[in-house]
Amino acid sequence: MNKGHPDPLSWRYGANQHRHLANLALRLISAPLLLLSLTLLLIGFWQAGFVPLSLGAIGLYAALAIELHGRHLERK
């Protein structure tokens, strides 16, 4: 029945994806930063404020760059 994975729950815990400890640490930084940045973007759009929009855009770029760096660590 389960031909793809020997352990049906292995895909949930990222057993094959998060082998590098630094990637997990970067994920702990980038995930909250991503949520905060998206919240700032929504506040900036709603209030038409330049400061929340710019901080949200900078934070979003930083969070995605951190995620990309973590993915490169996994490929090594």
C-alpha positions as CSV (number, residue, x, y, z in Angstrom):
1,M,0.0,0.0,0.0
2,N,2.7,2.5,0.9
3,K,5.3,2.1,-1.9
4,G,6.9,5.6,-1.7
5,H,8.1,5.8,1.9
6,P,9.1,2.9,4.2
7,D,8.0,5.1,7.1
8,P,4.7,6.8,6.3
9,L,5.4,9.7,8.8
10,S,9.0,10.4,7.7
11,W,8.0,13.2,5.3
12,R,6.3,15.1,8.2
13,Y,9.4,15.4,10.3
14,G,11.8,16.4,7.5
15,A,14.1,13.4,8.1
16,N,15.7,13.7,4.6
17,Q,15.6,17.5,4.4
18,H,17.0,18.9,7.6
19,R,20.3,17.1,8.1
20,H,22.4,20.2,8.6
21,L,22.1,21.8,12.1
22,A,22.8,25.3,10.8
23,N,19.8,25.0,8.4
24,L,17.5,24.4,11.4
25,A,19.0,27.4,13.2
26,L,18.5,29.5,10.1
27,R,14.9,28.2,9.8
28,L,14.2,29.3,13.4
29,I,15.3,32.8,12.5
30,S,13.7,33.1,9.1
31,A,10.2,31.7,9.8
32,P,9.3,34.4,12.4
33,L,11.0,37.1,10.3
34,L,8.9,36.0,7.4
35,L,5.7,36.2,9.4
36,L,6.6,39.6,10.9
37,S,7.5,41.0,7.4
38,L,4.3,39.9,5.9
39,T,2.4,41.4,8.8
40,L,4.3,44.7,8.3
41,L,3.5,44.6,4.6
42,L,-0.2,44.1,5.3
43,I,-0.2,47.0,7.8
44,G,1.7,49.2,5.3
45,F,-0.9,48.5,2.6
46,W,-3.8,49.0,4.9
47,Q,-2.5,52.3,6.4
48,A,-0.6,53.4,3.3
49,G,2.5,53.9,5.4
50,F,5.9,54.0,3.8
51,V,7.8,52.9,6.9
52,P,5.9,49.6,7.4
53,L,6.0,48.8,3.7
54,S,9.7,49.4,3.4
55,L,10.5,47.4,6.6
56,G,8.2,44.6,5.5
57,A,9.9,44.5,2.1
58,I,13.4,44.5,3.6
59,G,12.4,41.8,6.1
60,L,10.8,39.7,3.4
61,Y,13.9,39.9,1.3
62,A,16.1,39.0,4.3
63,A,14.0,36.0,5.3
64,L,14.0,34.6,1.8
65,A,17.8,35.1,1.5
66,I,18.2,33.3,4.8
67,E,16.1,30.4,3.6
68,L,18.1,30.2,0.4
69,H,21.3,30.1,2.3
70,G,19.9,27.3,4.4
71,R,19.0,25.3,1.3
72,H,22.5,25.7,0.0
73,L,23.9,24.3,3.2
74,E,21.7,21.2,2.8
75,R,23.1,20.5,-0.7
76,K,26.7,20.4,0.5
